[in-house]
């Protein structure tokens, strides 16, 4: 069985929480992966360690979840990019072990694994749940599963912040523009209907009625009925024809994907089934997938996916699944 490639230190003082051996190993692996310095061989050793015992995956994912929650960042499938420059590895692991201990005490990691970490938002849905809300201006929002938004309405402002998920907006006509802020950019509409989905710094917009605009730093675009665009940290993509039957299928109980990268398919699945799904191979994550799923039967989704692709599913309770090449 693979062991962490460097020793795990004891806490610096008796006041710092003690961690069991598995938690210490998880913290050591997390520090290495988080810093972005792991070699390909070390990534393979990390995966071997994760697969060797369900307790390993649970300890690592609890720590990752707590770190994501503490940083107010959405958890991602890929190992986090380095964000801790200027902090020593020893100190990082001391903090990590404290966070890991806190995870077990509070249960917040389990909430993250189930996809229920933003229940404080003004509007939110649980995994697998849909909800329709009428806003103060008469606009209507239909939320997909595992979606969260904050509202800011006043006499002069119509503004939302989409924290995560997917929603269909039907914007009531008004002289005040409705602004929807996301991590990827801002969507603006005076009147229109469109679907907006957000995943880890990237967003997709598809307009079904009237129009909507997108603004990101240094770029903007105006979309009309039947047009779609992807935007985010990589910039503003080209405006294309919207595949509305595919984009809006979730509203009628289906999930439809055509030549969609597996990583993006997985992001959608996690709105409708509890638990986290991790893809262990970058090339597999980019592989295009075409399939139709019934969102009313989330327990069947991964099995259908496994019949579509040459993949192997490693399940650790109902909360963690790792997808590997067959």
C-alpha positions, -999 to 999 in steps of 0.1 A, spaced: 0 0 0 13 35 -9 24 57 20 27 95 19 60 104 2 72 124 33 67 120 71 37 134 88 46 157 116 30 157 151 12 188 161 35 216 172 20 219 206 -2 199 230 -30 225 223 -33 215 187 -57 186 179 -43 151 176 -51 131 145 -53 94 140 -28 77 116 -52 77 87 -60 114 92 -23 122 94 -17 103 61 -47 121 45 -32 155 56 2 146 42 -13 137 8 -35 167 8 -6 190 15 13 175 -14 -16 175 -39 -27 210 -28 7 225 -34 7 213 -70 42 198 -67 32 161 -69 48 141 -97 29 117 -119 42 88 -99 31 105 -66 -4 111 -81 -6 74 -89 5 65 -53 -21 89 -39 -48 72 -60 -36 38 -48 -38 50 -12 -73 64 -18 -85 31 -32 -68 9 -6 -93 15 21 -127 34 22 -115 51 54 -86 67 34 -110 83 8 -133 94 36 -105 111 56 -91 128 25 -124 141 12 -135 154 46 -103 174 47 -108 187 12 -143 196 20 -134 216 51 -106 234 33 -131 244 5 -157 255 30 -132 275 50 -119 293 19 -155 299 7 -146 282 -26 -166 255 -44 -150 220 -42 -136 208 -75 -128 175 -90 -92 182 -98 -67 188 -70 -68 225 -60 -43 249 -76 -16 262 -53 -30 291 -32 -9 289 0 24 305 -10 43 318 19 31 291 43 55 263 53 45 227 46 48 220 84 24 248 93 1 239 64 -3 203 77 -8 215 113 -37 236 100 -49 208 79 -50 183 108 -69 208 128 -94 212 100 -97 175 96 -105 170 133 -131 198 130 -146 180 100 -153 149 121 -167 170 150 -191 191 129 -201 168 102 -198 196 76 -178 174 53 -207 150 51 -229 179 41 -204 187 14 -203 151 2 -241 151 0 -241 185 -18 -258 204 9 -234 231 19 -252 264 10 -285 261 29 -279 297 41 -286 311 7 -318 331 0 -329 305 -25 -316 270 -26 -324 234 -35 -311 201 -22 -296 175 -44 -323 161 -66 -348 188 -58 -364 214 -80 -381 246 -69 -399 275 -86 -399 310 -71 -415 343 -81 -393 373 -74 -406 407 -61 -405 422 -97 -426 393 -111 -397 374 -126 -398 336 -121 -368 313 -114 -369 275 -117 -340 260 -98 -325 227 -106 -310 204 -80 -282 216 -57 -286 252 -67 -282 284 -46 -288 321 -51 -288 353 -31 -312 381 -38 -307 419 -38 -339 438 -48 -346 474 -40 -363 503 -56 -335 508 -81 -318 474 -82 -327 439 -95 -297 418 -87 -290 381 -79 -258 362 -71 -258 327 -84 -235 307 -60 -238 274 -78 -260 252 -98 -284 256 -127 -316 276 -131 -341 287 -157 -350 325 -155 -380 341 -170 -373 378 -165 -402 402 -163 -400 434 -184 -386 463 -165 -366 495 -171 -341 482 -145 -319 454 -158 -318 422 -139 -281 414 -131 -271 379 -122 -235 377 -109 -216 345 -110 -180 335 -103 -176 333 -141 -191 367 -150 -224 387 -151 -256 380 -171 -278 411 -178 -314 411 -191 -343 436 -192 -367 409 -205 -361 374 -216 -360 337 -207 -328 317 -204 -310 288 -187 -278 296 -167 -255 269 -152 -224 275 -132 -196 250 -125 -162 259 -108 -155 292 -125 -172 285 -158 -208 292 -168 -231 283 -197 -259 306 -209 -287 296 -234 -314 321 -243 -349 308 -252 -368 341 -254 -359 377 -262 -323 384 -252 -296 385 -225 -261 399 -223 -229 386 -207 -201 407 -192 -166 395 -181 -136 417 -176 -126 432 -209 -153 413 -229 -191 413 -234 -216 397 -257 -253 401 -265 -273 370 -271 -307 367 -289 -333 339 -289 -318 305 -297 -282 315 -289 -258 302 -263 -223 310 -250 -198 297 -224 -178 321 -203 -154 322 -174 -117 324 -165 -108 312 -200 -126 342 -215 -158 346 -235 -164 318 -260 -181 322 -294 -218 328 -295 -233 296 -309 -267 281 -317 -284 269 -285 -294 232 -283 -325 242 -263 -340 207 -263 -308 194 -247 -302 223 -223 -338 225 -210 -345 187 -208 -339 187 -170 -371 207 -166 -391 178 -180 -373 150 -161 -344 141 -184 -307 148 -186 -295 149 -222 -259 150 -232 -244 150 -268 -206 150 -272 -203 165 -238 -170 161 -219 -173 135 -191 -162 161 -165 -191 183 -174 -215 154 -174 -204 145 -139 -209 181 -127 -245 178 -139 -251 144 -123 -240 158 -89 -270 181 -90 -293 151 -90 -276 123 -70 -261 125 -35 -223 119 -31 -192 131 -49 -179 117 -81 -142 119 -89 -125 112 -122 -90 97 -118 -78 103 -154 -75 137 -172 -80 122 -206 -110 103 -194 -124 135 -180 -122 152 -214 -138 123 -233 -171 132 -250 -202 115 -238 -236 111 -255 -265 97 -235 -299 103 -220 -307 98 -183 -339 99 -163 -333 123 -134 -361 106 -114 -338 76 -110 -305 90 -97 -294 55 -84 -291 43 -120 -272 72 -135 -236 59 -129 -246 24 -140 -259 38 -173 -228 58 -177 -206 27 -171 -225 9 -199 -218 38 -223 -180 42 -216 -151 19 -209 -149 29 -173 -146 12 -139 -165 26 -109 -150 23 -74 -177 31 -48 -170 39 -11 -204 40 6 -230 60 -12 -211 92 -8 -179 87 -28 -174 72 -63 -141 73 -83 -143 68 -121 -112 51 -136 -105 38 -171 -115 2 -175 
